[in-house]
Amino acid sequence: MRQFLIRLQTMEQYIFRWFNTRLHNRFLNIFFYYLTNLGGATFTIIATLAIWLLAPAPWDQAGLHAAVALAVSHIPVAIAKKLYPRIRPYLAIPETITFRNPLTDHSFPSGHTTAVFSVTVPFMLMDVHTIPFLLPLALIVAVSRMYLGLHYPSDVLVGALIGSAVAFGTVALWP
């Protein structure tokens, strides 16, 4: 079992380094630095509330589902960050490339990735025609977290799973 965990950690660090160091160029630096904010609290809260309050039906209902999923999804994120206080990769791996004002709290799981999946999944479930636009957008936010040196692949994978599961549950259990 120990050998398996060592291999898993080695593979995760390899994947992280590939996204964080091998992909870097001037365009992607700007692209990921700004698009990562699509998973941030300010954007996700304002966007979901605006859609809920201003969009016509049935988009308003999807906006409400997204807002509820966003709020609920951060409960397991907060608990996981307390239970598994994982240091951010840029603090643990010396050659990590990061940008100004990097976060210093725990990295597991990725809150930005959780947020973007919890917000986009209700819209994707409501109308499959949104999938070709929203799924790549959510994946870009997830990749940006590794590219910016803030999260390991497992951080973003678990964030995507939490956000998606809570969004599915919100839509499925809505009366």
N, C-alpha and C positions, 0 to 999 in steps of 0.2 A: 504493500500500500504506500509506504514511504517513497519508494522508487517511482511509483505512478505520480504522486504529488510533485515530486521534483521535476519529472518530465513535463507535467502540466504547467508548472511555473516557468520552466525554461521556454516552452512553446509560447506562453503568454507574453513573456518579455521579448521574444523574437518578433511576434506580431506587433507589439507596442512599438518597438524600435523601428520596424518597417514603416508604420504610419508616421511616426514622430521624426525620423531622421532621413529616410530615403526619399520621401515624397516632397520634401521641402523645396519650394521655389517662391519667387516674389508674388506671383499671382495667387497661389494657394494660401500664402500667409495672410493676404488681405481677405480673400474669399472666406476662409474658415474663421478668421478672427471676428468678422462681422456676422456671419451666418450662425455661429454658435449661440448668439443672443436670441435666436428664434426659440431656444429651449429655456431661456431665462425667465425668471419670475415676472419681471415687468411686462415683457411682451406677451407671455402666455395668459396672464391674468387679464390684461387689457383686451387682448384679442377675443378670448372666450366670452367675457362679459359684453363686449361690443356686439358680437354676433348674436348672443342670446337676447340682448335688449333691442337691437336695431334691425336684424335680418328678418325677412319674411319667412313664414312657415314653408317647409319643415326645417329650414336651416336654424331657426331660433331654438327649436327643440334639441338639435344636435349641439348647438352652442351651450345650452344648459347642461346636457350630458357631459360635454367636454369640461365645463367649469367644475362640475361635481367630481368628475374623475380626476381632474387636476388636484383638487383639494384633498380628496381621499387618498390618492396615490402617494402623497408625501408623508403620510403616517408611517407606512412600512419603511420608507426611505429613512426617516428620522430614527426609527427604531434600529434599523440595520447599521446606520452610521454610529450609533451608540454601542451596539453589541460587537461590531467588527471594525474597530478603529484602524483602518488601513491608511498608511501614509501615502500621500500623493506621489506619483512616479517621478516628477521633476525633483522631489526631495530625496528619493531613494536611489535613483539612477543618475550618476554624475553627468553623462553625456546628453541628457534629455534637453531638447530645445523647447523653451517656453517663451511666453510673451509678458508684457508689462502687467503688473498687478495680478499675479496668479493667486488662486485660492489657497488657503492654508488649512481648511478644515479637512475632515476625513474624506477619502475618495470613494469608498464603497457604500452604496451603489451611486451611479451618476444621476444626480438630480435633474440636470438639463435633459438627459436622455429620457428619464422617466416622464418629465413634463411634456416633452414634445410628442411622445407616443400616447400619453393619456389624453392629449388634446386632439391629435390627428385621427386616432382610431375611431371615435364616434362618427366623424364625417365620412371615413372610409366605409364604415358599416352602413351608413345611411344611403350612400350613393357610390357604387363601385367605380363610377367614372372619375372619382376624385383620387383613386389609388395611384394612377401613374404620376400624379403631381405630388400628393402628400407623402407617400411612402419614401420616394427618393429624398424629399425634404427632411423627413425624420431621420433617415439614414445618414444624411450629410451632417446633421447636428451630432449624431452619435460618433461618426468618424472624426469630427472636429475636436471632440473632447480628447481623443488620443493624439491627434495631430498637434494640439496645443500643449501637450505634456501634462494634462490634468487627470487623466483616467487610464486605467488598464483596460484591455478588452473585456475582461469579466465584469468590470464596473459598468460598462455601457451595455453589455448583454443583459445583465440582471436588471438594469434600469429600464431597458426596452421591454423585458418580460413583465416587470411590475406595472409599468405604465399601460401596456397592452391588456394585461389581465384585469386591472382595475377598470379600464375603459370598457372591455367586453362585459364585465360584471355590471357596471353601471347601466349600460344599454339593455342588457338581458333582464335585469331585475327592476327596471323602471316600470311603474304601473301604467 
